[in-house]
Amino acid sequence: MTYLENRLKQVPSGLRKVLFLNWPLVVLICTVAAVGFLMLYSIAGGDIDTWARPQMQRFAVGLVLMFGVAMVPIWFWRSMAGVAYLVSFLLLIFVEVVGEVGMGAQRWIDIGPIRLQPSEMMKFTLVLLLAAYYDWLDIKRVSRPLWVLVPVVLTVLPTVLVLMQPNLGTSLMLLLGGAAVMFAAGVSLWYFAAVGGMAVAAVAAVFLTRGTPWQLLHDYQYRRIDTFLDPTADPLGAGYNIIQAKIALGSGGWSGKGFMQGTQSRLNFLPEKHTDFIFTTLAEEFGFVGAFSLLALYALIIGFCLVSALQNRDRFSSLLIIGVAATFFFYIAVNLSMVMGMAPVVGVPLPLLSYGGSAMLVILVGFGLVQSAHVHRPR
């Protein structure tokens, strides 16, 4: 036993947990959030009260939640996995019945000062439950069909409910998050190959059923696909968002136009500039250097999570950390693909940057689970 370990044994357990936190990860999360506050301040034309201050308040609450979750032993969260999933699932059903409608979709529950989006909760409670499932399951049964069917059902059921809202972006992320945990747990690659083949068939079916009474997507979702394939076909309508986003991205150049000097956002050419398209504002003002720096920060966050997962000798903790890191990555990948014209616009926020309450709080709670697994890992 090292001198440091002997000294730490003399520290009260609560303070010792604080010392064992993954502090580089905390610093990186706060840094990315600070970039978001800066961009929201710029987008509002130097007004902190419009978007920046409410976002700071949400982040402060989320940070407290993150530390609170981190202090709770990881075995407790494992025991609560089924309850957390069930609550999220019931809230999704509740949304279908009495959910609040916004921008043509029924996704929120109004609970006074905040609007809760249960689909955001489901992204992480699904990961939590699947990690607990594979920790319980014997490693020899992981790839047997019957035992593969269970996580598939657990993933597909909430995905269908979210797709009915309709929310294509979150549905896709639920599928990807569930698949990431299954892959990390050691499920045979043949299953993923089969799903890939089914996905190709599903894409073909989406296009073949268009215009029929049994078409698979809503009309607005088909318009998003058309816009993705050819934004210039309707430059003042469905293609307007992505065209303006590309202009903002390209006009930033190497070093950008400067803080609060972005014309696309300041002159309101760029739609949803404080939520889904906030990355384009950053790229316009800080250019390639600023955009690359943000991506580097994101990469470091994911990297620290993966290192923590590899060092953890508890199977549940490792799978949980990988699932949270993968979900965080999918947030970034889907949003950036969307705003750069590489994928249809599906309304996925950029984590820790985009304005919004549910996503910010849920992501920080997810990192709280990562910290709990890190603090309480076998040593």
TORMARMAR-450941 format. One record per residue (C-alpha): residue number from 1; x, y, z. Coordinates in nm, 4 decimals, decimal comma. Layout:
! residues N
+-----+----------+----------+----------+
|   i |       c1 |       c2 |       c3 |
+-----+----------+----------+----------+
| NUM |        X |        Y |        Z |
...
+-----+----------+----------+----------+
//
This chain:
! residues 379
+-----+----------+----------+----------+
|   i |       c1 |       c2 |       c3 |
+-----+----------+----------+----------+
|   1 |   0,0000 |   0,0000 |   0,0000 |
|   2 |   0,1437 |   0,3368 |  -0,1057 |
|   3 |   0,1975 |   0,6360 |   0,1198 |
|   4 |  -0,0795 |   0,8246 |  -0,0631 |
|   5 |  -0,3280 |   0,5418 |  -0,0080 |
|   6 |  -0,2405 |   0,5342 |   0,3622 |
|   7 |  -0,2980 |   0,9075 |   0,3844 |
|   8 |  -0,6301 |   0,8826 |   0,1971 |
|   9 |  -0,7550 |   0,6225 |   0,4437 |
|  10 |  -0,7307 |   0,8899 |   0,7102 |
|  11 |  -0,9600 |   1,1240 |   0,5125 |
|  12 |  -1,3366 |   1,1122 |   0,5884 |
|  13 |  -1,5209 |   0,8937 |   0,3367 |
|  14 |  -1,7281 |   1,1797 |   0,1921 |
|  15 |  -1,4225 |   1,3937 |   0,1248 |
|  16 |  -1,2345 |   1,0911 |  -0,0059 |
|  17 |  -1,5082 |   1,0409 |  -0,2668 |
|  18 |  -1,4646 |   1,4003 |  -0,3790 |
|  19 |  -1,0902 |   1,3435 |  -0,4167 |
|  20 |  -1,1546 |   1,0274 |  -0,6204 |
|  21 |  -1,3768 |   1,2095 |  -0,8724 |
|  22 |  -1,2533 |   1,2177 |  -1,2292 |
|  23 |  -1,1639 |   1,5860 |  -1,2043 |
|  24 |  -1,0193 |   1,6238 |  -1,5564 |
|  25 |  -1,3588 |   1,5104 |  -1,6866 |
|  26 |  -1,5345 |   1,7678 |  -1,4665 |
|  27 |  -1,3059 |   2,0450 |  -1,5952 |
|  28 |  -1,3670 |   1,9450 |  -1,9581 |
|  29 |  -1,7453 |   1,9396 |  -1,9091 |
|  30 |  -1,7375 |   2,2851 |  -1,7491 |
|  31 |  -1,5147 |   2,4167 |  -2,0294 |
|  32 |  -1,7509 |   2,3004 |  -2,3030 |
|  33 |  -2,0484 |   2,4431 |  -2,1135 |
|  34 |  -1,8651 |   2,7768 |  -2,0779 |
|  35 |  -1,8180 |   2,7840 |  -2,4567 |
|  36 |  -2,1933 |   2,7344 |  -2,4859 |
|  37 |  -2,2645 |   3,0266 |  -2,2513 |
|  38 |  -2,0302 |   3,2432 |  -2,4564 |
|  39 |  -2,2041 |   3,1523 |  -2,7816 |
|  40 |  -2,5529 |   3,2098 |  -2,6384 |
|  41 |  -2,4387 |   3,5520 |  -2,5175 |
|  42 |  -2,3062 |   3,6307 |  -2,8653 |
|  43 |  -2,6161 |   3,5051 |  -3,0464 |
|  44 |  -2,8370 |   3,7271 |  -2,8286 |
|  45 |  -2,6343 |   4,0320 |  -2,9302 |
|  46 |  -2,4605 |   4,0763 |  -2,5975 |
|  47 |  -2,7710 |   4,0176 |  -2,3843 |
|  48 |  -2,6991 |   3,7693 |  -2,1073 |
|  49 |  -3,0613 |   3,7403 |  -1,9915 |
|  50 |  -3,2090 |   3,6041 |  -2,3146 |
|  51 |  -3,0407 |   3,2635 |  -2,3283 |
|  52 |  -2,7060 |   3,2639 |  -2,1484 |
|  53 |  -2,8246 |   3,3252 |  -1,7919 |
|  54 |  -3,1050 |   3,0621 |  -1,7980 |
|  55 |  -2,8566 |   2,8144 |  -1,9442 |
|  56 |  -2,6049 |   2,8924 |  -1,6692 |
|  57 |  -2,8719 |   2,8333 |  -1,4076 |
|  58 |  -2,9657 |   2,4998 |  -1,5622 |
|  59 |  -2,6013 |   2,3978 |  -1,5781 |
|  60 |  -2,5527 |   2,4894 |  -1,2108 |
|  61 |  -2,8491 |   2,2702 |  -1,1161 |
|  62 |  -2,7202 |   1,9925 |  -1,3410 |
|  63 |  -2,3724 |   2,0156 |  -1,1890 |
|  64 |  -2,5194 |   1,9738 |  -0,8401 |
|  65 |  -2,7153 |   1,6720 |  -0,9650 |
|  66 |  -2,3996 |   1,5282 |  -1,1235 |
|  67 |  -2,2039 |   1,5522 |  -0,7978 |
|  68 |  -2,5006 |   1,4167 |  -0,6015 |
|  69 |  -2,5329 |   1,1128 |  -0,8302 |
|  70 |  -2,1551 |   1,0604 |  -0,8163 |
|  71 |  -2,1549 |   1,0373 |  -0,4366 |
|  72 |  -2,4106 |   0,7528 |  -0,4360 |
|  73 |  -2,2549 |   0,4029 |  -0,4577 |
|  74 |  -2,2729 |   0,2503 |  -0,8034 |
|  75 |  -2,4444 |  -0,0648 |  -0,6696 |
|  76 |  -2,7453 |   0,1499 |  -0,5773 |
|  77 |  -2,7836 |   0,2726 |  -0,9349 |
|  78 |  -2,7534 |  -0,0851 |  -1,0561 |
|  79 |  -3,0399 |  -0,1884 |  -0,8263 |
|  80 |  -3,2500 |   0,1070 |  -0,9484 |
|  81 |  -3,1978 |   0,0390 |  -1,3202 |
|  82 |  -3,5330 |  -0,1354 |  -1,3693 |
|  83 |  -3,7229 |   0,1321 |  -1,1753 |
|  84 |  -3,5567 |   0,4154 |  -1,3711 |
|  85 |  -3,6394 |   0,2479 |  -1,7035 |
|  86 |  -4,0005 |   0,1832 |  -1,5998 |
|  87 |  -4,0517 |   0,5441 |  -1,4879 |
|  88 |  -3,9111 |   0,6753 |  -1,8180 |
|  89 |  -4,1289 |   0,4340 |  -2,0141 |
|  90 |  -4,4433 |   0,5366 |  -1,8255 |
|  91 |  -4,3597 |   0,9025 |  -1,8834 |
|  92 |  -4,3322 |   0,8321 |  -2,2570 |
|  93 |  -4,6820 |   0,6824 |  -2,2477 |
|  94 |  -4,8002 |   0,9829 |  -2,0454 |
|  95 |  -4,6623 |   1,2146 |  -2,3153 |
|  96 |  -4,8711 |   1,0338 |  -2,5741 |
|  97 |  -5,1841 |   1,1013 |  -2,3683 |
|  98 |  -5,1458 |   1,4532 |  -2,2297 |
|  99 |  -4,8085 |   1,5734 |  -2,3564 |
| 100 |  -4,7552 |   1,9344 |  -2,4590 |
| 101 |  -4,7307 |   2,0014 |  -2,8325 |
| 102 |  -4,4526 |   2,2197 |  -2,9670 |
| 103 |  -4,3313 |   2,2740 |  -3,3252 |
| 104 |  -4,5669 |   2,0042 |  -3,4521 |
| 105 |  -4,4536 |   1,7347 |  -3,2086 |
| 106 |  -4,5902 |   1,6049 |  -2,8790 |
| 107 |  -4,2745 |   1,5511 |  -2,6740 |
| 108 |  -4,2956 |   1,7475 |  -2,3485 |
| 109 |  -4,4606 |   1,7365 |  -2,0074 |
| 110 |  -4,5171 |   2,0781 |  -1,8554 |
| 111 |  -4,4327 |   2,0666 |  -1,4838 |
| 112 |  -4,4281 |   2,4347 |  -1,3987 |
| 113 |  -4,0902 |   2,6037 |  -1,4334 |
| 114 |  -3,9527 |   2,3443 |  -1,6770 |
| 115 |  -4,0763 |   2,1319 |  -1,9621 |
| 116 |  -3,9621 |   1,7722 |  -1,9182 |
| 117 |  -3,8802 |   1,5659 |  -2,2246 |
| 118 |  -3,9009 |   1,1990 |  -2,1168 |
| 119 |  -3,7315 |   1,0778 |  -2,4345 |
| 120 |  -3,4102 |   1,2445 |  -2,3146 |
| 121 |  -3,4337 |   1,0503 |  -1,9879 |
| 122 |  -3,4896 |   0,7262 |  -2,1748 |
| 123 |  -3,1552 |   0,7570 |  -2,3568 |
| 124 |  -2,9678 |   0,7039 |  -2,0315 |
| 125 |  -3,2119 |   0,4850 |  -1,8369 |
| 126 |  -3,2029 |   0,2407 |  -2,1307 |
| 127 |  -2,8228 |   0,2302 |  -2,1098 |
| 128 |  -2,8462 |   0,1831 |  -1,7312 |
| 129 |  -3,0876 |  -0,1108 |  -1,7622 |
| 130 |  -2,8934 |  -0,2844 |  -2,0413 |
| 131 |  -2,5696 |  -0,2529 |  -1,8440 |
| 132 |  -2,7415 |  -0,4123 |  -1,5429 |
| 133 |  -2,8886 |  -0,6848 |  -1,7653 |
| 134 |  -2,5541 |  -0,7854 |  -1,9138 |
| 135 |  -2,3888 |  -0,7696 |  -1,5723 |
| 136 |  -2,6485 |  -1,0207 |  -1,4502 |
| 137 |  -2,6364 |  -1,2423 |  -1,7607 |
| 138 |  -2,3810 |  -1,5202 |  -1,7840 |
| 139 |  -2,1171 |  -1,4300 |  -2,0410 |
| 140 |  -2,1763 |  -1,7608 |  -2,2242 |
| 141 |  -2,5397 |  -1,6659 |  -2,2959 |
| 142 |  -2,4747 |  -1,3178 |  -2,4348 |
| 143 |  -2,5109 |  -1,4185 |  -2,8013 |
| 144 |  -2,7841 |  -1,6806 |  -2,7665 |
| 145 |  -3,0994 |  -1,5729 |  -2,9560 |
| 146 |  -3,3376 |  -1,5784 |  -2,6604 |
| 147 |  -3,1070 |  -1,3633 |  -2,4475 |
| 148 |  -3,0411 |  -1,1248 |  -2,7368 |
| 149 |  -3,4157 |  -1,0779 |  -2,7832 |
| 150 |  -3,4596 |  -0,9284 |  -2,4340 |
| 151 |  -3,2414 |  -0,6167 |  -2,4871 |
| 152 |  -3,3800 |  -0,5800 |  -2,8385 |
| 153 |  -3,7351 |  -0,5593 |  -2,6993 |
| 154 |  -3,6240 |  -0,3225 |  -2,4224 |
| 155 |  -3,4747 |  -0,0942 |  -2,6891 |
| 156 |  -3,7481 |  -0,1180 |  -2,9524 |
| 157 |  -4,0455 |  -0,0489 |  -2,7230 |
| 158 |  -3,9422 |   0,3052 |  -2,6199 |
| 159 |  -3,8104 |   0,3689 |  -2,9696 |
| 160 |  -4,1578 |   0,3089 |  -3,1132 |
| 161 |  -4,3168 |   0,5414 |  -2,8573 |
| 162 |  -4,0662 |   0,8172 |  -2,9341 |
| 163 |  -4,1158 |   0,7682 |  -3,3080 |
| 164 |  -4,4885 |   0,8257 |  -3,2575 |
| 165 |  -4,4314 |   1,1729 |  -3,1043 |
| 166 |  -4,2821 |   1,2064 |  -3,3766 |
| 167 |  -3,9101 |   1,2346 |  -3,2941 |
| 168 |  -3,6929 |   1,0598 |  -3,5499 |
| 169 |  -3,3625 |   1,1883 |  -3,4107 |
| 170 |  -3,4159 |   1,0595 |  -3,0572 |
| 171 |  -3,5519 |   0,7293 |  -3,1912 |
| 172 |  -3,2311 |   0,6825 |  -3,3847 |
| 173 |  -3,0224 |   0,7637 |  -3,0773 |
| 174 |  -3,2109 |   0,5110 |  -2,8637 |
| 175 |  -3,1348 |   0,2404 |  -3,1179 |
| 176 |  -2,7693 |   0,3397 |  -3,1412 |
| 177 |  -2,7295 |   0,3648 |  -2,7632 |
| 178 |  -2,8803 |   0,0213 |  -2,7098 |
| 179 |  -2,6657 |  -0,1242 |  -2,9871 |
| 180 |  -2,3500 |   0,0272 |  -2,8332 |
| 181 |  -2,4100 |  -0,1471 |  -2,4981 |
| 182 |  -2,4905 |  -0,4765 |  -2,6733 |
| 183 |  -2,1721 |  -0,4486 |  -2,8803 |
| 184 |  -1,9608 |  -0,3711 |  -2,5721 |
| 185 |  -2,1207 |  -0,6653 |  -2,3896 |
| 186 |  -1,9922 |  -0,9023 |  -2,6587 |
| 187 |  -2,3017 |  -0,9789 |  -2,8681 |
| 188 |  -2,2006 |  -1,1587 |  -3,1889 |
| 189 |  -2,1273 |  -0,9352 |  -3,4879 |
| 190 |  -2,3568 |  -1,1516 |  -3,7005 |
| 191 |  -2,6558 |  -0,9936 |  -3,5284 |
| 192 |  -2,5312 |  -0,6467 |  -3,6174 |
| 193 |  -2,4748 |  -0,7568 |  -3,9781 |
| 194 |  -2,8329 |  -0,8843 |  -3,9916 |
| 195 |  -2,9638 |  -0,5570 |  -3,8493 |
| 196 |  -2,7568 |  -0,3683 |  -4,1072 |
| 197 |  -2,9223 |  -0,5652 |  -4,3846 |
| 198 |  -3,2645 |  -0,4960 |  -4,2350 |
| 199 |  -3,1794 |  -0,1265 |  -4,2136 |
| 200 |  -3,1013 |  -0,1187 |  -4,5858 |
| 201 |  -3,4348 |  -0,2895 |  -4,6547 |
| 202 |  -3,6116 |  -0,0417 |  -4,4261 |
| 203 |  -3,4611 |   0,2547 |  -4,6115 |
| 204 |  -3,5830 |   0,1061 |  -4,9385 |
| 205 |  -3,9286 |   0,0565 |  -4,7867 |
| 206 |  -3,9360 |   0,4195 |  -4,6700 |
| 207 |  -3,8921 |   0,5432 |  -5,0259 |
| 208 |  -4,1163 |   0,2810 |  -5,1855 |
| 209 |  -4,4126 |   0,3514 |  -4,9555 |
| 210 |  -4,3995 |   0,7285 |  -4,9992 |
| 211 |  -4,7316 |   0,8691 |  -5,1138 |
| 212 |  -4,9223 |   0,5553 |  -5,0186 |
| 213 |  -5,1754 |   0,5259 |  -4,7340 |
| 214 |  -4,9249 |   0,3129 |  -4,5402 |
| 215 |  -4,6175 |   0,5325 |  -4,5827 |
| 216 |  -4,3660 |   0,4766 |  -4,3024 |
| 217 |  -4,2737 |   0,8394 |  -4,2272 |
| 218 |  -4,4650 |   1,1630 |  -4,1840 |
| 219 |  -4,4756 |   1,4085 |  -4,4721 |
| 220 |  -4,2476 |   1,6561 |  -4,2923 |
| 221 |  -3,9901 |   1,3800 |  -4,2430 |
| 222 |  -3,9962 |   1,3041 |  -4,6161 |
| 223 |  -3,9447 |   1,6755 |  -4,6816 |
| 224 |  -3,6401 |   1,6638 |  -4,4570 |
| 225 |  -3,4993 |   1,3802 |  -4,6653 |
| 226 |  -3,5659 |   1,5768 |  -4,9849 |
| 227 |  -3,3937 |   1,8766 |  -4,8324 |
| 228 |  -3,0974 |   1,6624 |  -4,7360 |
| 229 |  -3,0623 |   1,5249 |  -5,0883 |
| 230 |  -3,1046 |   1,8626 |  -5,2620 |
| 231 |  -3,1348 |   2,1736 |  -5,0406 |
| 232 |  -3,1338 |   2,4051 |  -5,3424 |
| 233 |  -3,4609 |   2,2589 |  -5,4703 |
| 234 |  -3,6469 |   2,4773 |  -5,2200 |
| 235 |  -3,3986 |   2,7459 |  -5,1068 |
| 236 |  -3,6611 |   2,9660 |  -4,9406 |
| 237 |  -3,8584 |   2,6816 |  -4,7865 |
| 238 |  -3,7474 |   2,3394 |  -4,6674 |
| 239 |  -3,3892 |   2,3897 |  -4,7854 |
| 240 |  -3,3426 |   2,7299 |  -4,6226 |
| 241 |  -3,2041 |   2,6050 |  -4,2903 |
| 242 |  -2,9264 |   2,3896 |  -4,4287 |
| 243 |  -2,8263 |   2,6419 |  -4,6953 |
| 244 |  -2,7857 |   2,9169 |  -4,4367 |
| 245 |  -2,5992 |   2,6767 |  -4,2080 |
| 246 |  -2,3511 |   2,5937 |  -4,4850 |
| 247 |  -2,3016 |   2,9640 |  -4,5575 |
| 248 |  -2,2254 |   3,0259 |  -4,1903 |
| 249 |  -1,9847 |   2,7312 |  -4,1750 |
| 250 |  -1,7989 |   2,8330 |  -4,4896 |
| 251 |  -1,7808 |   3,2047 |  -4,4170 |
| 252 |  -1,5902 |   3,1477 |  -4,0926 |
| 253 |  -1,2766 |   3,0496 |  -4,2806 |
| 254 |  -0,9649 |   2,9603 |  -4,0839 |
| 255 |  -0,9971 |   3,1875 |  -3,7806 |
| 256 |  -1,3533 |   3,3211 |  -3,8067 |
| 257 |  -1,5065 |   3,6672 |  -3,8221 |
| 258 |  -1,4547 |   3,7341 |  -3,4512 |
| 259 |  -1,6634 |   3,7170 |  -3,1360 |
| 260 |  -2,0128 |   3,8648 |  -3,1884 |
| 261 |  -1,9274 |   3,9413 |  -3,5516 |
| 262 |  -2,1153 |   3,6563 |  -3,7181 |
| 263 |  -2,3491 |   3,8049 |  -3,9774 |
| 264 |  -2,5591 |   3,4921 |  -4,0361 |
| 265 |  -2,6608 |   3,4683 |  -3,6726 |
| 266 |  -2,6671 |   3,8367 |  -3,5785 |
| 267 |  -2,8847 |   3,9258 |  -3,8797 |
| 268 |  -3,1146 |   3,6277 |  -3,8130 |
| 269 |  -3,0444 |   3,4462 |  -4,1375 |
| 270 |  -2,9545 |   3,1354 |  -3,9411 |
| 271 |  -3,2616 |   2,9564 |  -3,7982 |
| 272 |  -3,2624 |   2,7844 |  -3,4584 |
| 273 |  -2,9258 |   2,9492 |  -3,4002 |
| 274 |  -2,9371 |   2,8974 |  -3,0224 |
| 275 |  -3,0422 |   2,5304 |  -3,0306 |
| 276 |  -2,9815 |   2,2829 |  -3,3126 |
| 277 |  -2,7575 |   2,5086 |  -3,5248 |
| 278 |  -2,5387 |   2,6630 |  -3,2540 |
| 279 |  -2,2277 |   2,4903 |  -3,3959 |
| 280 |  -2,2570 |   2,6882 |  -3,7188 |
| 281 |  -2,2563 |   3,0127 |  -3,5197 |
| 282 |  -1,9380 |   2,9047 |  -3,3426 |
| 283 |  -1,7753 |   2,8089 |  -3,6736 |
| 284 |  -1,8689 |   3,1446 |  -3,8274 |
| 285 |  -1,7253 |   3,3477 |  -3,5397 |
| 286 |  -1,4182 |   3,1360 |  -3,4564 |
| 287 |  -1,3592 |   2,9541 |  -3,7839 |
| 288 |  -1,1911 |   2,6184 |  -3,8322 |
| 289 |  -0,9668 |   2,6732 |  -3,5291 |
| 290 |  -1,2622 |   2,7256 |  -3,2955 |
| 291 |  -1,4656 |   2,4385 |  -3,4410 |
| 292 |  -1,1705 |   2,1984 |  -3,4245 |
| 293 |  -1,0941 |   2,3046 |  -3,0664 |
| 294 |  -1,4514 |   2,2263 |  -2,9625 |
| 295 |  -1,4307 |   1,8837 |  -3,1270 |
| 296 |  -1,1024 |   1,8218 |  -2,9452 |
| 297 |  -1,2720 |   1,8987 |  -2,6132 |
| 298 |  -1,5520 |   1,6574 |  -2,6997 |
| 299 |  -1,2961 |   1,3914 |  -2,7960 |
| 300 |  -1,1166 |   1,4348 |  -2,4636 |
| 301 |  -1,4427 |   1,3946 |  -2,2699 |
| 302 |  -1,5194 |   1,0689 |  -2,4527 |
| 303 |  -1,1566 |   0,9579 |  -2,4171 |
| 304 |  -1,1540 |   1,0067 |  -2,0391 |
| 305 |  -1,4788 |   0,8098 |  -2,0162 |
| 306 |  -1,3382 |   0,5193 |  -2,2178 |
| 307 |  -1,0161 |   0,5125 |  -2,0145 |
| 308 |  -1,2256 |   0,4995 |  -1,6967 |
| 309 |  -1,4302 |   0,2125 |  -1,8439 |
| 310 |  -1,1193 |   0,0146 |  -1,9389 |
| 311 |  -0,9675 |   0,0612 |  -1,5932 |
| 312 |  -1,2845 |  -0,0450 |  -1,4135 |
| 313 |  -1,2936 |  -0,4121 |  -1,3134 |
| 314 |  -1,6696 |  -0,4088 |  -1,2503 |
| 315 |  -1,8596 |  -0,5260 |  -1,5590 |
| 316 |  -2,1710 |  -0,3197 |  -1,4887 |
| 317 |  -1,9693 |  -0,0012 |  -1,4371 |
| 318 |  -1,7670 |  -0,0529 |  -1,7539 |
| 319 |  -2,0751 |  -0,1146 |  -1,9680 |
| 320 |  -2,2534 |   0,1821 |  -1,8127 |
| 321 |  -1,9635 |   0,4196 |  -1,8805 |
| 322 |  -1,9298 |   0,2960 |  -2,2384 |
| 323 |  -2,3050 |   0,3381 |  -2,2917 |
| 324 |  -2,3067 |   0,6946 |  -2,1580 |
| 325 |  -1,9969 |   0,7843 |  -2,3630 |
| 326 |  -2,1518 |   0,6325 |  -2,6757 |
| 327 |  -2,4780 |   0,8231 |  -2,6238 |
| 328 |  -2,2821 |   1,1459 |  -2,5751 |
| 329 |  -2,0910 |   1,0719 |  -2,8972 |
| 330 |  -2,4132 |   1,0093 |  -3,0896 |
| 331 |  -2,5476 |   1,3471 |  -2,9740 |
| 332 |  -2,2427 |   1,5112 |  -3,1293 |
| 333 |  -2,2263 |   1,2979 |  -3,4433 |
| 334 |  -2,5941 |   1,3343 |  -3,5338 |
| 335 |  -2,6028 |   1,7100 |  -3,4665 |
| 336 |  -2,2853 |   1,7855 |  -3,6640 |
| 337 |  -2,3911 |   1,5613 |  -3,9526 |
| 338 |  -2,7241 |   1,7421 |  -3,9548 |
| 339 |  -2,5912 |   2,1007 |  -3,9596 |
| 340 |  -2,3205 |   2,0199 |  -4,2171 |
| 341 |  -2,5676 |   1,8693 |  -4,4623 |
| 342 |  -2,4399 |   1,5125 |  -4,4196 |
| 343 |  -2,7699 |   1,3882 |  -4,2720 |
| 344 |  -3,1325 |   1,5051 |  -4,2657 |
| 345 |  -3,2274 |   1,7639 |  -4,0042 |
| 346 |  -3,3724 |   1,5602 |  -3,7159 |
| 347 |  -3,3624 |   1,8059 |  -3,4247 |
| 348 |  -3,0846 |   1,6640 |  -3,2043 |
| 349 |  -2,9147 |   1,9270 |  -2,9812 |
| 350 |  -2,5399 |   1,9696 |  -2,9499 |
| 351 |  -2,4637 |   1,8498 |  -2,5951 |
| 352 |  -2,3685 |   2,1112 |  -2,3351 |
| 353 |  -2,3915 |   2,3888 |  -2,5979 |
| 354 |  -2,7445 |   2,3996 |  -2,7356 |
| 355 |  -3,0005 |   2,5945 |  -2,5349 |
| 356 |  -3,2414 |   2,3682 |  -2,3510 |
| 357 |  -3,3194 |   2,2231 |  -2,0117 |
| 358 |  -3,4019 |   1,8532 |  -2,0427 |
| 359 |  -3,0990 |   1,7551 |  -2,2496 |
| 360 |  -2,8574 |   1,9566 |  -2,0324 |
| 361 |  -2,9833 |   1,8094 |  -1,7032 |
| 362 |  -3,0072 |   1,4529 |  -1,8303 |
| 363 |  -2,6586 |   1,4607 |  -1,9831 |
| 364 |  -2,5091 |   1,5856 |  -1,6555 |
| 365 |  -2,6929 |   1,3142 |  -1,4623 |
| 366 |  -2,5458 |   1,0668 |  -1,7128 |
| 367 |  -2,1978 |   1,1956 |  -1,6349 |
| 368 |  -2,2901 |   1,1661 |  -1,2669 |
| 369 |  -2,3372 |   0,7920 |  -1,3267 |
| 370 |  -1,9961 |   0,7831 |  -1,4952 |
| 371 |  -1,8439 |   0,9556 |  -1,1926 |
| 372 |  -2,0202 |   0,7178 |  -0,9521 |
| 373 |  -1,8745 |   0,4212 |  -1,1398 |
| 374 |  -1,5320 |   0,5871 |  -1,1324 |
| 375 |  -1,5399 |   0,6826 |  -0,7620 |
| 376 |  -1,6709 |   0,3464 |  -0,6379 |
| 377 |  -1,4698 |   0,1196 |  -0,8674 |
| 378 |  -1,2799 |  -0,1748 |  -0,7157 |
| 379 |  -0,9316 |  -0,0595 |  -0,6089 |
+-----+----------+----------+----------+
//
